[in-house]
């Protein structure tokens, strides 16, 4: 119950703050350009308290999630009086600036927040900036069927030359059942291959079946009450072998346990230069629909540093640019039916991620997640969907081309259709979230 309350509180605070930042962008630019703002509300629903200054009612409402800005005459279906303070009385470039200000605030906030985080603590998995050398290939996977072997180095994938794992992993994930051209280097020779990652896990993202080479396979996390901890294994232990067989990484460990199942295994580790052996019996457990045998440890060595302001800003821009392009590619492939709707995380999925981030040590995971949500909110609102800011911008662009306003009757039909679409989309996303929590239901999803 504590974890559930943490998740609810975390997602409420994060989403509420992100929406407030978004609405403040609209509010600030509207006031600057002389549009009358009737309401600036923290929360939704019934007004609890507040004050009026000038034309604006600043209020706190009953439902403390996000907020909204109501501008005079912003609804195309309302009667227009010609008052210069009304939204629709302003020139199109004013309305464009007001519409784009909300998403822009979210994107600017994401860049600024990551910059601040990286100046204090820049932490990321050590393997991401390593050359894409394969440490393990799972049996009966696309990589195995293509003839890829441990020790092969990916020197080209989907047009990217000499990629790191940070570049390979998104290419793999965003191309389930889609053929990828790759070139590998083996013993000084280059081989050109094609590989189609398989949809895998609750999100149905692509998986080729390979894993990175981990030069130092060190235990970085132990689950309380699981067999590894009960046997006496500790954080910092370096994995050597399982039942006498060398284990180059966590995926190799998972693959080994698939074969041995619940039979006791002997795990050999190095601790302070001393070789230790532990007899461990794996147990069957389910992680978000992925049922497998586990001993309860993870290996994800991290690199930690702090960056100067210019370097932190540059890295934040780069990270947000990559994130934006991946979001747009994800949307494009969903429209083309090349990737499953399961890849989208709704409020339940975001809440679960927020709860996990909030439960981790330090503020960095939660702040990085907050920046990611802010970026997603900004990009999503720029999509050309009527009712959304991107839809407003699209209609303004069309009106500029035809040099006249679109009739109110046509706008009304467009907004009605868009509203139905958004409601159906929200229902689908929430169903998707619930399905991921219920494996039986998830298996019936397309």
Order of alpha helices (4+ residues) and beta strands (2+ residues): alpha-beta-beta-alpha-beta-beta-alpha-beta-beta-alpha-beta-beta-beta-beta-beta-beta-alpha-beta-beta-alpha-beta-beta-beta-beta-beta-beta-alpha-alpha-alpha-alpha-alpha-alpha
